[in-house]
Every structure is written in C-alpha cells, then in structure tokens.
Amino acid sequence: MSRGAFLRDQLGRGFTALRVSGLLLLAYLATGCSQRSASAAGSLNDSVVKVEKRNFSSTLRLNGTTEAARSFIVVAPRLEGSQVGSMVITRLVTAGMQVAKGDFLVEFDPQAQTKDYLEKKMVFDGLVGQVATKQAELDIARAKDDTALKAAEDELKRARLETQKNEIVSRIDAEKNQESLDEAQATLEQLRQTYELKRAAAVAAIRILEIQRDRAQEAMRYAQSNAAKMTIHSPMNGAVVFNSIWLESRMGTVQRGDQVRPGVPFMQVVDPSQMEVRVELNQVDLLQVHAGQHATMHLDAYPGLTLPAELSELSPLGHMGQFSESVKVFGTRFSIQGTDPRLLPDLSAALDLDMGSHAEALVVPCDAVSYEDGHTYVWLKTADHFEKHRIEIGARNDVDAVVTSGLKAGDEVRRTTTAAAGGPS
C-alpha cells in the first residue's frame, strides 16, 4: 500500500470514530433531559392537589394526668403534743388490693405512743387520787371546825347566863363573868373568821389539784389519740395505690419496715369507677373549649386503650404556667366515661377534644394555603399556569382547612411548601 492510501485509510477511520462518539453523546444528553423532565413533571404533579368535598372534623390535642374523682389520701399521722422524726411501718396492705370501708390499710409501730399513753394515764390516776384525798381532808377539817364553832357558841350562851347573876354575886365574880363573856365572844368571832378562810384555802388547794388532773387527762387523751392514729383503716371502698415518695436515699413506694415522716402522703384509696383527667389548659385554647365538650382519651402506657371523656370542670381563674410567666394556664377536668382495670391514677393521658365537624365540606390541605395582608390565598391551576387566587376558610385542624368561598370541588391548587419562590409559573 502506498503512503497516500495509508493516510486516507487512517483519516477515514478517525472520522468514523468521531461520528460514533457524537451519536453516543447526543443519546446520553437526550436520555438525561428526558429523565430530568420526567422528574420535574413528577414533582410538579406531587405538589398539586385537588379540592375535595368530604366530611371534616377538627380536634384539639391536650395532655394531662389521670386521677380518681373520689379518693382518700393516706398520710403518715401527725401526732399531737409529740415531736416524732419518723415512724416505722409494721404492717401494710398489698398495692392494687380492693378494700372495703373499714378495712385495715397500714399500721405504724405503736410502742412509743402506747408507752407514752400509759405514763400519762399513771400521772392522771395519781392526781385523781390526790384530789379525792384532799377532798376527804377538807370534809374532816370542816367537821372539826363545825364542832369547835358549835362549842364556842354554847360557851357564849353559858357566859351570858352567868352574867345575868352579876347583880346577886360579888363584884369580883361579876367581873369574872364579864371577862368570860368577852372571851367567849372573841373566841366565837375568831372561829367564824378563820372558818371561812380555812374553807377558801382548802377549795383553792383542791382546785389546783383539779387543774393538774385535767391537764394530765388531756395529755393522756392526746397520747391515747396518738396511739389510735398508728393504725389506719379505709373510710371508703376502692383500690389501694402507693405513691412514690423519698425514702432515706431513694425514691420509691413504701414497704414494711420503711420509715415515713409525719404528714407525708404515701398511699391512696381510689374509686376506679369514677376516673378523670386533670389538664392544664393553655390560655390560647381557652376560648375554644366549654363544659360538656366530648373528647377521646388515650393512655401513653396502653396505646390500644381509648375511652370517651367529657369536659366537666373548667377553672375561671388562671395561674402561672410552667414555662412562661406571661402565659397563664387554667385547671381543667375531664370525666372519663367508662372503666378499665388498667385505668389507674397518675398515668399520662392524651385527649383529642372534638372541636366540631362539617358534613360534605370543601377541604383543602393547610400547606396549600398562604396568608398575606390579612387575606387568604391559594395558587389555583388554570389552563397552562398557576395564578394567585383569594379564598375564605373556616374551621381547620392540623392537616386540612374548610373552604367557605372562592373554590369548588375538583379545582387544583399547588402546595405552597413545594412551590417556587417567584410566584405563579
């Protein structure tokens, strides 16, 4: 082969390779554009939703804690006239046990209180004996003084009779008779004066003993009452629930042998047939609720358990919230309609409060609605583009809103969360 033919052959092969590479590049670019166009079309279709006519319901989610409408809180007894650091539990019922009115709940060690009662009783009995002895002594002294007073009166009468003889007796005997009369009168007067003083002193002495006796009796009664408080019985029918309290170096429920400080509420007797949910209602939601509204209760501990509830009590006075001093919260109670063995106090509960429903309402997703200058808009799809369209909405929930005017069923609108920032396309 000549040199010229060789060069022509190489050039031909190069042009062929370039044509193949160009065709491959064009095919790749065409495929990529097609895929990007399909992806863009899919995103656009996903951002477009139709206005539907269907049933609509609005709910408000509230969180609270379950508690019994009727309950008796058992506290470690506060002892009168006694300073006690803590008391030891000697007997105790089982948690969850059903008890009737009058049944035993808990007993604290009564030895110290029983001993104190016996000591106070001994003091009281001693003072009762002293009062009786003093009264007997007073009666004896009164009898002796009455006898002495009667004898003085008789002596005075005799002396007066003797003075009647003064005219016929000697002058010396007459003077003696007069002296005897004066002495008898003085003696009688002195006995009469000391008689009342002795009676007043004796009464005062007895009164002092009676005051000491009454004080000792009150102390004995306090001690007796304290001893009786060491055993607690249920005042109602219900189930026993233990509270978590601080026990020395741990948090937990009480057991036999634990020490509990006076006044600490460590147990409850609850009536499980009447349960309710306590809710702290934010002031923002206050105007949306009213007594008698219905709700559905869910328990965090038992996801499958739902029970109906009704708003039974709404406090008219708010108090400072947990997270902000400026935002007030209002105490609210929902009565649970129905019972379940798993329904116990102090469980976390969620309430879906029914805020109303609308039958066959025009519904649009909330993320398709935008707000501007106090008005409501959607991006409404026309023949070949989207245009900003003003509408009016009514009730809404976390997902959807009810359209009251401006749209009809079947209209297509664009979700504002996926729309381009530049306005209608």
C-alpha positions as a Markdown table, in Angstrom:
| # | Residue | x | y | z |
|---|---|---|---|---|
| 1 | Met | 0.0 | 0.0 | 0.0 |
| 2 | Ser | 1.3 | 3.4 | -0.9 |
| 3 | Arg | 1.8 | 6.2 | 1.7 |
| 4 | Gly | -1.1 | 8.2 | 0.3 |
| 5 | Ala | -3.5 | 5.3 | 0.5 |
| 6 | Phe | -2.5 | 4.6 | 4.1 |
| 7 | Leu | -3.1 | 8.2 | 5.2 |
| 8 | Arg | -6.6 | 8.2 | 3.5 |
| 9 | Asp | -7.5 | 5.0 | 5.4 |
| 10 | Gln | -6.4 | 6.4 | 8.8 |
| 11 | Leu | -8.4 | 9.6 | 8.2 |
| 12 | Gly | -11.5 | 7.6 | 7.3 |
| 13 | Arg | -11.3 | 5.5 | 10.4 |
| 14 | Gly | -10.9 | 8.7 | 12.6 |
| 15 | Phe | -14.0 | 10.4 | 11.1 |
| 16 | Thr | -16.0 | 7.2 | 11.7 |
| 17 | Ala | -15.0 | 7.1 | 15.4 |
| 18 | Leu | -15.9 | 10.8 | 15.8 |
| 19 | Arg | -19.3 | 10.2 | 14.3 |
| 20 | Val | -20.0 | 7.3 | 16.7 |
| 21 | Ser | -18.8 | 9.3 | 19.7 |
| 22 | Gly | -21.1 | 12.2 | 18.7 |
| 23 | Leu | -24.1 | 9.9 | 18.3 |
| 24 | Leu | -23.4 | 8.4 | 21.8 |
| 25 | Leu | -23.1 | 11.9 | 23.4 |
| 26 | Leu | -26.4 | 13.0 | 21.8 |
| 27 | Ala | -28.1 | 9.9 | 23.0 |
| 28 | Tyr | -26.8 | 10.4 | 26.6 |
| 29 | Leu | -27.9 | 14.1 | 26.6 |
| 30 | Ala | -31.3 | 13.2 | 25.2 |
| 31 | Thr | -31.7 | 10.5 | 27.9 |
| 32 | Gly | -30.7 | 12.8 | 30.7 |
| 33 | Cys | -33.0 | 15.5 | 29.6 |
| 34 | Ser | -35.8 | 13.1 | 29.4 |
| 35 | Gln | -35.2 | 11.8 | 32.9 |
| 36 | Arg | -34.9 | 15.3 | 34.3 |
| 37 | Ser | -38.1 | 16.3 | 32.5 |
| 38 | Ala | -39.9 | 13.2 | 34.0 |
| 39 | Ser | -38.6 | 14.0 | 37.4 |
| 40 | Ala | -39.7 | 17.6 | 37.2 |
| 41 | Ala | -43.1 | 16.6 | 36.0 |
| 42 | Gly | -43.4 | 14.1 | 38.9 |
| 43 | Ser | -42.5 | 16.8 | 41.5 |
| 44 | Leu | -45.0 | 19.1 | 39.9 |
| 45 | Asn | -47.7 | 16.5 | 40.0 |
| 46 | Asp | -46.9 | 15.7 | 43.6 |
| 47 | Ser | -47.3 | 19.4 | 44.6 |
| 48 | Val | -50.7 | 19.8 | 43.0 |
| 49 | Val | -53.8 | 18.6 | 45.0 |
| 50 | Lys | -57.5 | 18.7 | 44.2 |
| 51 | Val | -60.1 | 20.4 | 46.3 |
| 52 | Glu | -62.3 | 17.7 | 47.8 |
| 53 | Lys | -65.8 | 17.6 | 49.2 |
| 54 | Arg | -65.9 | 15.3 | 52.2 |
| 55 | Asn | -66.6 | 15.1 | 55.9 |
| 56 | Phe | -64.3 | 17.3 | 58.1 |
| 57 | Ser | -63.7 | 17.1 | 61.8 |
| 58 | Ser | -61.5 | 19.3 | 64.0 |
| 59 | Thr | -59.8 | 18.2 | 67.2 |
| 60 | Leu | -57.6 | 19.8 | 69.8 |
| 61 | Arg | -54.9 | 17.6 | 71.4 |
| 62 | Leu | -54.5 | 18.1 | 75.2 |
| 63 | Asn | -52.2 | 16.3 | 77.6 |
| 64 | Gly | -52.9 | 15.5 | 81.3 |
| 65 | Thr | -52.8 | 13.1 | 84.1 |
| 66 | Thr | -55.4 | 10.6 | 85.3 |
| 67 | Glu | -56.8 | 10.8 | 88.8 |
| 68 | Ala | -59.7 | 9.4 | 90.7 |
| 69 | Ala | -62.8 | 11.7 | 91.2 |
| 70 | Arg | -63.2 | 10.1 | 94.6 |
| 71 | Ser | -60.2 | 9.2 | 96.7 |
| 72 | Phe | -58.8 | 9.1 | 100.2 |
| 73 | Ile | -55.1 | 10.2 | 100.6 |
| 74 | Val | -53.4 | 8.2 | 103.4 |
| 75 | Val | -50.7 | 10.3 | 105.2 |
| 76 | Ala | -48.3 | 9.4 | 107.9 |
| 77 | Pro | -50.1 | 10.6 | 111.1 |
| 78 | Arg | -49.2 | 13.9 | 112.7 |
| 79 | Leu | -49.0 | 13.3 | 116.5 |
| 80 | Glu | -50.4 | 15.9 | 118.9 |
| 81 | Gly | -48.1 | 17.1 | 121.6 |
| 82 | Ser | -45.3 | 14.9 | 120.4 |
| 83 | Gln | -42.2 | 15.5 | 118.4 |
| 84 | Val | -41.5 | 12.5 | 116.2 |
| 85 | Gly | -38.9 | 12.4 | 113.4 |
| 86 | Ser | -40.3 | 9.3 | 111.5 |
| 87 | Met | -42.4 | 6.3 | 112.1 |
| 88 | Val | -41.8 | 2.7 | 111.2 |
| 89 | Ile | -44.3 | 0.7 | 109.2 |
| 90 | Thr | -45.0 | -2.7 | 110.8 |
| 91 | Arg | -48.0 | -3.9 | 108.7 |
| 92 | Leu | -49.1 | -2.9 | 105.2 |
| 93 | Val | -51.7 | -4.0 | 102.6 |
| 94 | Thr | -50.7 | -5.0 | 99.1 |
| 95 | Ala | -50.7 | -2.5 | 96.3 |
| 96 | Gly | -53.7 | -2.8 | 94.0 |
| 97 | Met | -55.8 | -4.6 | 96.6 |
| 98 | Gln | -59.5 | -4.0 | 96.7 |
| 99 | Val | -60.6 | -2.8 | 100.2 |
| 100 | Ala | -64.0 | -2.1 | 101.7 |
| 101 | Lys | -64.9 | 0.7 | 104.1 |
| 102 | Gly | -63.4 | 0.0 | 107.5 |
| 103 | Asp | -60.7 | -2.4 | 106.2 |
| 104 | Phe | -57.2 | -2.3 | 107.5 |
| 105 | Leu | -54.6 | -0.3 | 105.5 |
| 106 | Val | -51.4 | 0.3 | 107.4 |
| 107 | Glu | -50.0 | 0.1 | 110.9 |
| 108 | Phe | -47.0 | 2.1 | 112.3 |
| 109 | Asp | -45.0 | 0.9 | 115.3 |
| 110 | Pro | -47.3 | 1.9 | 118.3 |
| 111 | Gln | -44.9 | 1.0 | 121.2 |
| 112 | Ala | -43.7 | 4.6 | 121.8 |
| 113 | Gln | -47.2 | 6.0 | 121.7 |
| 114 | Thr | -48.6 | 3.2 | 123.9 |
| 115 | Lys | -45.9 | 3.7 | 126.5 |
| 116 | Asp | -46.5 | 7.5 | 126.5 |
| 117 | Tyr | -50.2 | 6.8 | 127.0 |
| 118 | Leu | -49.6 | 4.5 | 129.9 |
| 119 | Glu | -47.3 | 7.1 | 131.6 |
| 120 | Lys | -49.8 | 9.9 | 131.1 |
| 121 | Lys | -52.5 | 7.6 | 132.5 |
| 122 | Met | -50.5 | 6.8 | 135.6 |
| 123 | Val | -50.0 | 10.5 | 136.3 |
| 124 | Phe | -53.7 | 11.2 | 135.7 |
| 125 | Asp | -54.7 | 8.4 | 138.1 |
| 126 | Gly | -52.3 | 9.7 | 140.7 |
| 127 | Leu | -53.8 | 13.2 | 140.6 |
| 128 | Val | -57.4 | 11.8 | 140.7 |
| 129 | Gly | -56.3 | 10.0 | 144.0 |
| 130 | Gln | -54.8 | 13.2 | 145.3 |
| 131 | Val | -58.0 | 15.2 | 144.6 |
| 132 | Ala | -60.1 | 12.6 | 146.4 |
| 133 | Thr | -57.7 | 12.6 | 149.4 |
| 134 | Lys | -57.7 | 16.3 | 149.6 |
| 135 | Gln | -61.5 | 16.4 | 149.5 |
| 136 | Ala | -61.7 | 13.9 | 152.3 |
| 137 | Glu | -59.3 | 16.0 | 154.4 |
| 138 | Leu | -61.4 | 19.1 | 153.7 |
| 139 | Asp | -64.5 | 17.3 | 154.9 |
| 140 | Ile | -62.8 | 16.2 | 158.1 |
| 141 | Ala | -61.4 | 19.7 | 158.7 |
| 142 | Arg | -64.8 | 21.2 | 158.1 |
| 143 | Ala | -66.4 | 18.8 | 160.6 |
| 144 | Lys | -63.8 | 19.7 | 163.3 |
| 145 | Asp | -64.3 | 23.4 | 162.7 |
| 146 | Asp | -68.1 | 23.0 | 162.8 |
| 147 | Thr | -67.7 | 21.2 | 166.2 |
| 148 | Ala | -65.4 | 23.9 | 167.5 |
| 149 | Leu | -67.8 | 26.6 | 166.3 |
| 150 | Lys | -70.7 | 24.9 | 168.0 |
| 151 | Ala | -68.8 | 24.6 | 171.2 |
| 152 | Ala | -67.9 | 28.3 | 171.1 |
| 153 | Glu | -71.5 | 29.2 | 170.6 |
| 154 | Asp | -72.5 | 27.1 | 173.5 |
| 155 | Glu | -69.8 | 28.7 | 175.7 |
| 156 | Leu | -71.0 | 32.1 | 174.7 |
| 157 | Lys | -74.6 | 31.2 | 175.7 |
| 158 | Arg | -73.3 | 29.9 | 179.1 |
| 159 | Ala | -71.2 | 33.0 | 179.7 |
| 160 | Arg | -74.3 | 35.2 | 179.0 |
| 161 | Leu | -76.3 | 33.2 | 181.5 |
| 162 | Glu | -73.6 | 33.7 | 184.1 |
| 163 | Thr | -73.6 | 37.5 | 183.6 |
| 164 | Gln | -77.2 | 37.6 | 184.4 |
| 165 | Lys | -76.2 | 36.7 | 188.0 |
| 166 | Asn | -73.9 | 39.7 | 188.4 |
| 167 | Glu | -76.4 | 41.6 | 190.4 |
| 168 | Ile | -76.5 | 39.0 | 193.1 |
| 169 | Val | -72.9 | 37.8 | 193.2 |
| 170 | Ser | -69.9 | 39.6 | 194.5 |
| 171 | Arg | -68.2 | 42.3 | 192.5 |
| 172 | Ile | -65.2 | 40.0 | 191.8 |
| 173 | Asp | -67.4 | 37.2 | 190.5 |
| 174 | Ala | -69.3 | 39.7 | 188.4 |
| 175 | Glu | -66.1 | 40.9 | 186.8 |
| 176 | Lys | -65.0 | 37.3 | 186.1 |
| 177 | Asn | -68.4 | 36.5 | 184.5 |
| 178 | Gln | -67.9 | 39.6 | 182.3 |
| 179 | Glu | -64.4 | 38.6 | 181.3 |
| 180 | Ser | -65.7 | 35.1 | 180.5 |
| 181 | Leu | -68.4 | 36.6 | 178.3 |
| 182 | Asp | -65.9 | 38.8 | 176.4 |
| 183 | Glu | -63.6 | 35.9 | 175.9 |
| 184 | Ala | -66.4 | 33.7 | 174.6 |
| 185 | Gln | -67.5 | 36.4 | 172.2 |
| 186 | Ala | -63.9 | 36.9 | 170.9 |
| 187 | Thr | -63.4 | 33.2 | 170.5 |
| 188 | Leu | -66.6 | 32.7 | 168.6 |
| 189 | Glu | -65.8 | 35.7 | 166.3 |
| 190 | Gln | -62.3 | 34.4 | 165.6 |
| 191 | Leu | -63.6 | 30.9 | 164.8 |
| 192 | Arg | -66.1 | 32.4 | 162.4 |
| 193 | Gln | -63.5 | 34.4 | 160.6 |
| 194 | Thr | -60.9 | 31.5 | 160.4 |
| 195 | Tyr | -63.7 | 29.1 | 159.4 |
| 196 | Glu | -64.2 | 30.9 | 156.0 |
| 197 | Leu | -60.5 | 31.4 | 155.5 |
| 198 | Lys | -59.9 | 27.7 | 156.0 |
| 199 | Arg | -62.7 | 26.8 | 153.6 |
| 200 | Ala | -61.3 | 29.2 | 150.9 |
| 201 | Ala | -57.8 | 27.8 | 151.3 |
| 202 | Ala | -59.0 | 24.2 | 151.1 |
| 203 | Val | -61.0 | 24.9 | 148.0 |
| 204 | Ala | -58.0 | 26.6 | 146.3 |
| 205 | Ala | -55.8 | 23.7 | 147.1 |
| 206 | Ile | -58.3 | 21.3 | 145.6 |
| 207 | Arg | -58.8 | 23.5 | 142.6 |
| 208 | Ile | -55.0 | 23.4 | 141.9 |
| 209 | Leu | -55.1 | 19.6 | 142.1 |
| 210 | Glu | -58.1 | 19.6 | 139.8 |
| 211 | Ile | -56.3 | 21.7 | 137.2 |
| 212 | Gln | -53.3 | 19.4 | 137.3 |
| 213 | Arg | -55.6 | 16.5 | 137.0 |
| 214 | Asp | -57.4 | 18.0 | 134.0 |
| 215 | Arg | -54.1 | 18.8 | 132.3 |
| 216 | Ala | -52.9 | 15.2 | 132.9 |
| 217 | Gln | -56.2 | 13.9 | 131.5 |
| 218 | Glu | -55.8 | 16.0 | 128.3 |
| 219 | Ala | -52.2 | 14.7 | 127.9 |
| 220 | Met | -53.5 | 11.2 | 128.4 |
| 221 | Arg | -56.2 | 11.7 | 125.7 |
| 222 | Tyr | -53.6 | 13.1 | 123.3 |
| 223 | Ala | -51.4 | 10.1 | 123.9 |
| 224 | Gln | -54.4 | 7.7 | 123.5 |
| 225 | Ser | -55.4 | 9.5 | 120.3 |
| 226 | Asn | -51.8 | 9.3 | 119.0 |
| 227 | Ala | -51.7 | 5.6 | 119.8 |
| 228 | Ala | -55.0 | 5.1 | 117.9 |
| 229 | Lys | -53.6 | 7.0 | 114.9 |
| 230 | Met | -50.9 | 4.4 | 114.4 |
| 231 | Thr | -53.4 | 2.1 | 112.8 |
| 232 | Ile | -55.3 | 3.5 | 109.7 |
| 233 | His | -58.4 | 2.0 | 108.2 |
| 234 | Ser | -60.1 | 2.8 | 104.9 |
| 235 | Pro | -63.0 | 5.2 | 105.0 |
| 236 | Met | -64.4 | 4.1 | 101.6 |
| 237 | Asn | -64.5 | 1.2 | 99.1 |
| 238 | Gly | -61.8 | 1.3 | 96.5 |
| 239 | Ala | -58.4 | 0.1 | 95.3 |
| 240 | Val | -55.1 | 0.7 | 97.1 |
| 241 | Val | -52.5 | 2.8 | 95.2 |
| 242 | Phe | -49.0 | 3.5 | 96.5 |
| 243 | Asn | -47.4 | 6.9 | 95.9 |
| 244 | Ser | -43.7 | 7.3 | 95.1 |
| 245 | Ile | -42.0 | 9.2 | 97.9 |
| 246 | Trp | -38.5 | 9.9 | 99.1 |
| 247 | Leu | -37.3 | 7.1 | 101.4 |
| 248 | Glu | -34.0 | 7.9 | 103.0 |
| 249 | Ser | -31.7 | 7.7 | 99.9 |
| 250 | Arg | -34.1 | 6.6 | 97.2 |
| 251 | Met | -37.4 | 7.3 | 95.5 |
| 252 | Gly | -40.0 | 4.5 | 95.7 |
| 253 | Thr | -43.1 | 3.1 | 97.3 |
| 254 | Val | -43.2 | 2.1 | 100.9 |
| 255 | Gln | -42.7 | -1.4 | 102.2 |
| 256 | Arg | -42.9 | -2.9 | 105.7 |
| 257 | Gly | -40.0 | -1.7 | 107.8 |
| 258 | Asp | -39.7 | 1.7 | 106.0 |
| 259 | Gln | -39.6 | 4.9 | 108.0 |
| 260 | Val | -42.1 | 7.7 | 106.9 |
| 261 | Arg | -42.1 | 11.2 | 108.2 |
| 262 | Pro | -45.4 | 12.6 | 109.7 |
| 263 | Gly | -47.6 | 14.3 | 107.1 |
| 264 | Val | -46.2 | 12.5 | 104.0 |
| 265 | Pro | -48.9 | 11.2 | 101.6 |
| 266 | Phe | -47.6 | 7.7 | 100.8 |
| 267 | Met | -50.8 | 5.9 | 99.8 |
| 268 | Gln | -54.3 | 6.4 | 98.2 |
| 269 | Val | -57.6 | 4.6 | 98.2 |
| 270 | Val | -59.2 | 5.4 | 94.9 |
| 271 | Asp | -62.6 | 4.6 | 93.4 |
| 272 | Pro | -61.7 | 3.3 | 89.9 |
| 273 | Ser | -65.3 | 3.5 | 88.8 |
| 274 | Gln | -65.1 | 7.3 | 88.6 |
| 275 | Met | -61.8 | 8.4 | 87.0 |
| 276 | Glu | -61.0 | 11.8 | 85.4 |
| 277 | Val | -58.1 | 13.5 | 83.6 |
| 278 | Arg | -56.5 | 16.7 | 85.0 |
| 279 | Val | -55.3 | 19.1 | 82.3 |
| 280 | Glu | -53.5 | 22.4 | 82.4 |
| 281 | Leu | -55.2 | 24.3 | 79.5 |
| 282 | Asn | -53.2 | 27.0 | 77.8 |
| 283 | Gln | -54.9 | 30.4 | 77.6 |
| 284 | Val | -54.6 | 30.3 | 73.8 |
| 285 | Asp | -57.0 | 27.4 | 73.7 |
| 286 | Leu | -59.3 | 28.7 | 76.4 |
| 287 | Leu | -61.9 | 30.4 | 74.1 |
| 288 | Gln | -62.2 | 27.2 | 72.1 |
| 289 | Val | -63.5 | 24.9 | 74.9 |
| 290 | His | -66.6 | 24.8 | 77.1 |
| 291 | Ala | -68.1 | 22.5 | 79.6 |
| 292 | Gly | -69.8 | 19.5 | 78.1 |
| 293 | Gln | -67.4 | 19.0 | 75.1 |
| 294 | His | -66.6 | 15.4 | 74.2 |
| 295 | Ala | -63.1 | 14.0 | 73.8 |
| 296 | Thr | -61.4 | 10.7 | 73.3 |
| 297 | Met | -58.8 | 9.7 | 75.8 |
| 298 | His | -55.6 | 7.7 | 75.0 |
| 299 | Leu | -53.1 | 6.4 | 77.6 |
| 300 | Asp | -49.4 | 6.5 | 76.8 |
| 301 | Ala | -48.8 | 3.4 | 78.9 |
| 302 | Tyr | -51.5 | 1.4 | 76.9 |
| 303 | Pro | -51.6 | 2.7 | 73.3 |
| 304 | Gly | -54.6 | 0.4 | 72.4 |
| 305 | Leu | -56.8 | 1.7 | 75.2 |
| 306 | Thr | -59.2 | 4.5 | 74.3 |
| 307 | Leu | -62.2 | 5.8 | 76.3 |
| 308 | Pro | -64.7 | 8.6 | 75.8 |
| 309 | Ala | -64.4 | 11.7 | 78.1 |
| 310 | Glu | -66.4 | 14.9 | 78.8 |
| 311 | Leu | -65.2 | 18.3 | 79.9 |
| 312 | Ser | -66.8 | 18.6 | 83.4 |
| 313 | Glu | -64.9 | 21.4 | 85.1 |
| 314 | Leu | -63.1 | 24.5 | 83.8 |
| 315 | Ser | -61.4 | 26.9 | 86.3 |
| 316 | Pro | -62.3 | 30.5 | 85.7 |
| 317 | Leu | -59.0 | 31.7 | 87.2 |
| 318 | Gly | -55.7 | 31.1 | 85.6 |
| 319 | His | -52.3 | 30.7 | 87.2 |
| 320 | Met | -48.7 | 31.0 | 86.0 |
| 321 | Gly | -47.6 | 28.3 | 83.6 |
| 322 | Gln | -44.6 | 26.0 | 84.0 |
| 323 | Phe | -42.6 | 27.5 | 81.1 |
| 324 | Ser | -43.6 | 31.2 | 81.0 |
| 325 | Glu | -44.7 | 33.8 | 83.5 |
| 326 | Ser | -46.7 | 35.7 | 80.9 |
| 327 | Val | -48.8 | 32.7 | 79.6 |
| 328 | Lys | -51.5 | 31.6 | 82.0 |
| 329 | Val | -52.9 | 28.1 | 82.3 |
| 330 | Phe | -56.3 | 27.0 | 83.5 |
| 331 | Gly | -57.1 | 23.9 | 85.5 |
| 332 | Thr | -59.5 | 21.6 | 83.6 |
| 333 | Arg | -61.0 | 18.2 | 84.5 |
| 334 | Phe | -62.4 | 15.7 | 82.1 |
| 335 | Ser | -64.7 | 12.9 | 83.4 |
| 336 | Ile | -63.9 | 9.6 | 81.8 |
| 337 | Gln | -66.9 | 7.7 | 80.6 |
| 338 | Gly | -66.3 | 4.1 | 81.3 |
| 339 | Thr | -63.9 | 1.9 | 83.2 |
| 340 | Asp | -61.0 | -0.4 | 82.6 |
| 341 | Pro | -58.8 | -2.4 | 85.1 |
| 342 | Arg | -55.7 | -0.7 | 83.7 |
| 343 | Leu | -57.0 | 2.7 | 84.4 |
| 344 | Leu | -55.2 | 3.9 | 87.5 |
| 345 | Pro | -54.2 | 7.3 | 88.9 |
| 346 | Asp | -51.1 | 9.3 | 87.8 |
| 347 | Leu | -51.0 | 7.9 | 84.2 |
| 348 | Ser | -50.0 | 10.1 | 81.3 |
| 349 | Ala | -53.1 | 10.7 | 79.1 |
| 350 | Ala | -53.8 | 12.5 | 75.8 |
| 351 | Leu | -57.2 | 13.9 | 75.0 |
| 352 | Asp | -58.5 | 14.6 | 71.5 |
| 353 | Leu | -61.1 | 17.2 | 72.1 |
| 354 | Asp | -63.8 | 17.4 | 69.5 |
| 355 | Met | -64.0 | 21.0 | 68.2 |
| 356 | Gly | -66.8 | 20.3 | 65.7 |
| 357 | Ser | -67.4 | 18.6 | 62.4 |
| 358 | His | -68.8 | 19.6 | 59.0 |
| 359 | Ala | -70.5 | 17.2 | 56.6 |
| 360 | Glu | -69.7 | 17.4 | 52.8 |
| 361 | Ala | -67.3 | 20.4 | 53.2 |
| 362 | Leu | -64.9 | 21.7 | 50.7 |
| 363 | Val | -61.5 | 20.7 | 52.1 |
| 364 | Val | -58.0 | 21.9 | 51.1 |
| 365 | Pro | -54.7 | 21.0 | 52.7 |
| 366 | Cys | -53.3 | 23.6 | 55.1 |
| 367 | Asp | -49.9 | 23.6 | 53.3 |
| 368 | Ala | -51.7 | 24.9 | 50.1 |
| 369 | Val | -53.0 | 28.0 | 51.9 |
| 370 | Ser | -50.9 | 31.2 | 52.3 |
| 371 | Tyr | -51.6 | 34.4 | 54.1 |
| 372 | Glu | -50.9 | 37.9 | 53.1 |
| 373 | Asp | -52.2 | 41.3 | 54.4 |
| 374 | Gly | -54.9 | 39.6 | 56.5 |
| 375 | His | -56.3 | 37.7 | 53.5 |
| 376 | Thr | -56.1 | 34.0 | 52.5 |
| 377 | Tyr | -54.8 | 32.8 | 49.1 |
| 378 | Val | -54.1 | 29.6 | 47.1 |
| 379 | Trp | -52.2 | 29.1 | 43.9 |
| 380 | Leu | -55.0 | 27.9 | 41.6 |
| 381 | Lys | -54.2 | 25.9 | 38.4 |
| 382 | Thr | -55.6 | 27.3 | 35.2 |
| 383 | Ala | -55.2 | 26.0 | 31.7 |
| 384 | Asp | -51.4 | 26.5 | 31.4 |
| 385 | His | -50.2 | 28.1 | 34.6 |
| 386 | Phe | -50.9 | 28.8 | 38.3 |
| 387 | Glu | -52.4 | 32.1 | 39.5 |
| 388 | Lys | -52.8 | 33.6 | 42.9 |
| 389 | His | -56.4 | 33.3 | 44.0 |
| 390 | Arg | -58.1 | 34.7 | 47.1 |
| 391 | Ile | -60.3 | 32.4 | 49.2 |
| 392 | Glu | -62.1 | 32.3 | 52.5 |
| 393 | Ile | -61.6 | 29.5 | 55.0 |
| 394 | Gly | -63.4 | 28.4 | 58.2 |
| 395 | Ala | -62.6 | 25.7 | 60.6 |
| 396 | Arg | -59.2 | 24.0 | 60.3 |
| 397 | Asn | -57.2 | 21.3 | 62.0 |
| 398 | Asp | -53.5 | 20.3 | 61.9 |
| 399 | Val | -53.9 | 18.9 | 58.3 |
| 400 | Asp | -56.8 | 20.4 | 56.4 |
| 401 | Ala | -58.9 | 23.6 | 56.3 |
| 402 | Val | -62.5 | 24.1 | 55.2 |
| 403 | Val | -63.0 | 26.4 | 52.2 |
| 404 | Thr | -66.1 | 28.6 | 52.6 |
| 405 | Ser | -65.8 | 30.6 | 49.4 |
| 406 | Gly | -63.5 | 31.0 | 46.4 |
| 407 | Leu | -63.1 | 27.4 | 45.3 |
| 408 | Lys | -65.2 | 24.5 | 44.1 |
| 409 | Ala | -64.8 | 20.7 | 44.2 |
| 410 | Gly | -62.2 | 19.5 | 41.6 |
| 411 | Asp | -60.2 | 22.7 | 41.5 |
| 412 | Glu | -56.4 | 22.0 | 41.6 |
| 413 | Val | -54.2 | 24.0 | 43.8 |
| 414 | Arg | -50.4 | 23.9 | 44.5 |
| 415 | Arg | -48.9 | 23.2 | 47.9 |
| 416 | Thr | -47.1 | 26.4 | 49.0 |
| 417 | Thr | -44.3 | 24.3 | 50.7 |
| 418 | Thr | -43.1 | 23.0 | 47.3 |
| 419 | Ala | -43.9 | 26.0 | 45.1 |
| 420 | Ala | -41.2 | 28.1 | 43.6 |
| 421 | Ala | -40.5 | 31.3 | 45.4 |
| 422 | Gly | -41.0 | 33.5 | 42.3 |
| 423 | Gly | -44.8 | 33.3 | 42.3 |
| 424 | Pro | -47.0 | 31.7 | 39.6 |
| 425 | Ser | -45.4 | 29.8 | 36.8 |
